[in-house]
Amino acid sequence: MTGSWRPRAVAVPGLMDPGPFAYSQCVLAGPLIFVAGQMGVDELGRVVSPDFAGQVTQTFRNIERALHEVGSDLDHVVNMTTFLTDMRYAGELVRIRREMFDGSPPAGALVGVDSLAWPEVSVEIQAIAVLPDGAAR
């Protein structure tokens, strides 16, 4: 691959260091942005809240942080995959997601799972976004 489509890992200050786990928090490939699965944890990997609303809000903040690092935002998310450990939270997820996305929400999938990397975490979201026209690459 050559030129701007060559994938480039982007370090995102304020997000947990993924180095020990052999993945990148954010990868930029041409106009596409791939944000790794984010959870309701801070930069040290500490769960920010025991309740679902607090965790999912932090998850969206982490995604926003990654997107801002490369010059994009939630308005440019085109697809999200959400993993829930308890599908009873689906309604609350939808409510919060509506608050986060004004107008046109991204495509997405919702997957029920038995557990996530941290046992006390109930949600993980990965996202694909695009750079706005004229954004730095």
C-alpha positions as CSV (number, residue, x, y, z in Angstrom):
1,M,0.0,0.0,0.0
2,T,1.2,3.5,-0.8
3,G,0.3,7.0,0.0
4,S,-2.4,8.1,2.3
5,W,-4.1,4.7,2.4
6,R,-1.2,3.2,4.3
7,P,-2.5,2.3,7.8
8,R,-1.0,4.4,10.6
9,A,-1.5,3.7,14.3
10,V,-2.3,6.9,16.2
11,A,-1.4,7.3,19.8
12,V,-4.3,8.8,21.7
13,P,-3.3,10.7,24.9
14,G,-5.8,10.0,27.7
15,L,-6.7,6.5,26.6
16,M,-5.4,3.4,28.2
17,D,-2.1,2.2,26.8
18,P,-2.9,-0.8,24.5
19,G,0.8,-1.7,24.1
20,P,0.8,-4.7,26.4
21,F,-2.2,-6.1,24.6
22,A,-0.7,-5.8,21.0
23,Y,-3.3,-3.6,19.4
24,S,-3.7,0.1,18.5
25,Q,-6.4,2.4,20.0
26,C,-6.9,4.1,16.7
27,V,-5.8,3.4,13.1
28,L,-6.0,5.9,10.3
29,A,-6.1,4.6,6.7
30,G,-6.8,7.2,4.1
31,P,-10.0,8.9,5.1
32,L,-11.1,6.0,7.3
33,I,-10.6,5.9,11.1
34,F,-10.9,2.6,13.0
35,V,-11.3,3.0,16.8
36,A,-10.6,-0.1,18.8
37,G,-13.2,-1.4,21.2
38,Q,-13.5,1.1,24.0
39,M,-14.9,0.5,27.5
40,G,-15.9,2.7,30.4
41,V,-12.3,2.9,31.7
42,D,-9.9,5.7,32.3
43,E,-6.3,6.0,30.9
44,L,-5.1,3.7,33.7
45,G,-7.6,1.0,32.9
46,R,-9.8,1.7,35.9
47,V,-13.5,1.2,35.5
48,V,-15.0,4.7,36.0
49,S,-18.4,3.7,37.3
50,P,-20.2,0.6,38.5
51,D,-23.5,1.6,36.7
52,F,-24.2,1.1,33.0
53,A,-25.0,4.7,32.1
54,G,-21.6,5.9,33.6
55,Q,-19.7,3.2,31.7
56,V,-21.4,3.8,28.3
57,T,-20.9,7.6,28.7
58,Q,-17.2,7.1,29.3
59,T,-17.0,4.7,26.4
60,F,-18.4,7.4,24.1
61,R,-16.0,9.9,25.6
62,N,-13.1,7.6,24.8
63,I,-14.3,7.2,21.2
64,E,-14.6,11.0,20.9
65,R,-11.1,11.4,22.3
66,A,-9.7,9.1,19.6
67,L,-11.6,10.8,16.8
68,H,-10.6,14.3,17.9
69,E,-6.9,13.2,17.9
70,V,-7.1,12.6,14.1
71,G,-9.4,15.6,13.4
72,S,-12.8,14.0,13.4
73,D,-15.8,13.6,15.7
74,L,-18.9,11.5,16.4
75,D,-20.8,13.2,13.5
76,H,-18.4,11.3,11.2
77,V,-19.0,7.8,12.7
78,V,-20.4,5.5,10.0
79,N,-20.5,2.2,11.9
80,M,-20.4,1.0,15.5
81,T,-20.4,-2.5,16.9
82,T,-21.6,-2.7,20.5
83,F,-21.0,-5.6,22.8
84,L,-23.2,-5.9,25.9
85,T,-22.9,-8.4,28.7
86,D,-26.6,-8.0,29.6
87,M,-29.1,-7.3,26.9
88,R,-31.4,-5.8,29.5
89,Y,-29.3,-2.6,29.1
90,A,-30.2,-2.3,25.4
91,G,-32.9,0.2,25.9
92,E,-30.7,2.4,28.0
93,L,-27.9,2.1,25.4
94,V,-30.4,3.3,22.7
95,R,-31.4,6.2,24.8
96,I,-27.8,7.3,25.4
97,R,-26.8,6.7,21.8
98,R,-29.7,9.0,20.7
99,E,-28.2,11.7,22.9
100,M,-24.8,11.2,21.5
101,F,-25.8,11.3,17.8
102,D,-27.9,14.3,16.6
103,G,-29.9,13.5,13.5
104,S,-28.4,10.6,11.6
105,P,-27.0,7.8,13.7
106,P,-24.4,5.5,12.3
107,A,-25.0,1.9,11.1
108,G,-24.4,-0.6,13.8
109,A,-24.7,-4.0,15.4
110,L,-25.5,-5.0,18.9
111,V,-24.0,-8.2,20.2
112,G,-24.7,-10.0,23.5
113,V,-21.6,-11.6,25.1
114,D,-20.9,-13.5,28.2
115,S,-18.1,-11.3,29.4
116,L,-15.6,-8.6,28.3
117,A,-11.9,-8.1,29.1
118,W,-12.7,-6.6,32.5
119,P,-15.4,-8.6,34.4
120,E,-16.9,-5.5,35.9
121,V,-17.4,-3.8,32.5
122,S,-20.8,-4.2,30.8
123,V,-20.3,-2.5,27.5
124,E,-17.6,-2.2,24.7
125,I,-18.0,-0.3,21.5
126,Q,-15.7,-0.2,18.4
127,A,-16.2,2.4,15.7
128,I,-15.4,3.3,12.2
129,A,-15.5,6.9,11.1
130,V,-14.3,9.1,8.3
131,L,-12.3,12.3,8.2
132,P,-14.2,15.4,7.5
133,D,-13.3,17.1,4.2
134,G,-10.1,19.0,4.7
135,A,-9.1,17.4,8.0
136,A,-5.4,16.7,8.6
137,R,-4.3,13.2,7.9
